[in-house]
Every structure is written in structure tokens, then in C-alpha cells.
């Protein structure tokens, strides 16, 4: 099977879960016998063509002029992507279907769909209305919402990574339920398995004293991730567990606000805002942390929770969106009320004060990582969607 895939993100350009998803799905699809050509913007100088054989990455330079806003930049980049897609189809085709991830490359995907009469599969990772908690904030948000609707309308089938997202797509865009497939995100446990048995005591000492308990957050510092809730919960946690040490790893528009809040609450010695961390440092922090906390206000899935589970770190997550499908309360982690400081503090304290219970939840979570959230399993489910679409396309006239 030959697939032309489009994605705005691909390593080294990874902003969030979309980029990680595509990066780890592609090798698993190849192991399933799928030949994939990925079309993605070139965000920084580098090779435009990478790989060979069953996986080829085509990086397309974006037009180099000033844009009035991000939406305009995306639209112009899609013009270049569509043009490059035509060349790829002529040189490497024929392809049996298109697979597009989110609205950012949807304009090019729709153009290629109609030009080559190829069925389009769309994976929706998040929605603009969802990020706005049911509202669209301004004209650009409305345009993005329109592009998302158009993508789901044009798609032969729509893949969502959680039942929560499937309901969001159906409710926001009127997508028929029988057009939607739910296939979860996954996680690769091998980077964490490679650290098993390694002495990480010296690494841990760089971040916390031996007697301190590390409370870790990893992710983008944006409003919907609820990091402010975690910072405000810190005094309540410290009142019961004085040896707690909070490490907040990531970057984003909320960073300066969080720094000010840490100062206002006199938490500087106990809350460390690290900024961006490379993957190796992040993975080691997962391994030495006593609990990983993800207090999101909106979360379509929550790959970071899977990473913590793969590292065998106890997790505390908001019972919101896809997170409540990944983490089952008292079985694979602790779930807390979203946007609730007291609930967040309770989840952290409960985990730190009952390590024997946390250990059992960790083992349950790790089993799910190896079985349910396994990329080969996910790729197999994705290939089944492909096969269904190709078979249906063969039975109809365009």
C-alpha cells in the first residue's frame, strides 16, 4: 500500500503531540508493509528529501515573505505543499490514498485529493473550538474552525485519538458517527527501558536534594495545560509534604506569568521552571520523578501522560478530555477535578504519601503501555482503516 501523508510537524520541528504522533506512527506503518511519502514544510535549513525505500520525507520550503498572521502563513505554505505534492505524485506515484493530520496542511490535502481523485483520511488531533473551551476567540480562530470543518467534510474517514475527540468532531462539525474511527496515540517505551538499571543518583542530585520528592510537569506552557493550577497547588502540597520539589519543564507564552506567580507565592526555592529540555534530559527526569502531574483544562489525548507511564512514574491527571481515557482513577493513576487547586494538591499528596499504592498503579499503567498504547498495534489499526477506504474507493465512480 502506498500513502501520501501530510503533516505540519515532523522532527526536528515538534511543537506538541501531533509531531510526536507522526514521528512514531510512520516507522510502525512501514513495519506493517505500508510505503509512506511524508510531505511537510521545511521550517529550518536542511535537506529537503530524507530517507528512501518505504519511508521518504519531503520537506518543502515555505514562501519567504512577511505574513499578516499565522493563518496567512499556513495558507501560503499550503500552496507550496500542493505544488510539491503534484511533483511527488508524478514522480513517486501512483498513491492509493492521502492521509492528512489536522487543519494546518488540509488545504494542500484537499487540492491533491481532487486533482488525483484520491480518498482522503484525516486525523484530527485537536480543534480550535476545543482549545477555546467551546468558544472561538476572534477572526483567526473562526477561520481555523472553518478549515477544520472543511477537512472533516472532505475526508473519506476521520480518525480521532480518543472517544472524547470523536464526540467533539461530531458535535462541532456535524461529522457522521459512522465516518469516525477512534485509534489512540501511542508511546515508545524503549528510551525509558534503556535507562533501567542505570545509576541516576548524580543526575537527580542536579535537580533536587536526596530527601526531596520530585513533582514533575512536562509540556507546553499554555493556558489550556493548567500549569497555573499546579503552581497554586504547591503551597497546599508543601504544607503536608514539606520535602516536595516542583519541576516544571517546557516553554510557551505562559512562562513569564508563571515566573511572576512563583515569586508572588514565595515558592522560588521549591518550584523550578526549567524552560526547554532535550529529550534525554526529559526522559531522565521522568525516571527520577516521584510523581508526574498533568492538570490540563483541555486535553484531546495527553501523550505526556503516556510518557510518564512508560517511564514507570506515578501519574496525576485532570479528569478531562482524552486524559480520562488514558488514565483510570485508582487503577493506572490518580485523576483530579480540572481547574481545581485543592483537588490537584490532594492527588499529589495522596501519591507521595502512599508509595505502595502508587507502585501498583504504575505496574498496571505500564502493562497498558505495552499492550494498548503500542505503536505496532496502532499502526495495524490504521492500516485497517486504509484498507477499508481503498476497498470502498474501488467500488465507486469519482
Protein Blocks (a to p, Z undefined) as FASTA:
>chain_A
ZZddddfbdcfbdfblmlmmmmmmmmmmmmnopacddddddfbgcdfbgcehjbccdddd
ddddddfbfklmmmmmmmmmmmmmmmmmmmmmccfbdcdedjklmmmmmmmmmmnopacd
dddfbdfklmnnopaedjklmmmmmmmmmmmmmpmbdcdfbfklmmmmmmmnopafklpc
cddddddfklmmmmgoiacklmmmmmocfkbccdddeddddfklommmmmmmmmmmmmmm
mmbccddedddjklmmmmmmmmmnopmmmoccebjadfklmmmmmmmpmbdcdfbfbdfk
opmlmmmmmnopacddddehjllmmpcghkloccddehilklmmmmmmmmmmmmmlmmmm
mmmmmmmmmmmmpfklmmmmmmmmmmmmmmmmmmpcZZ
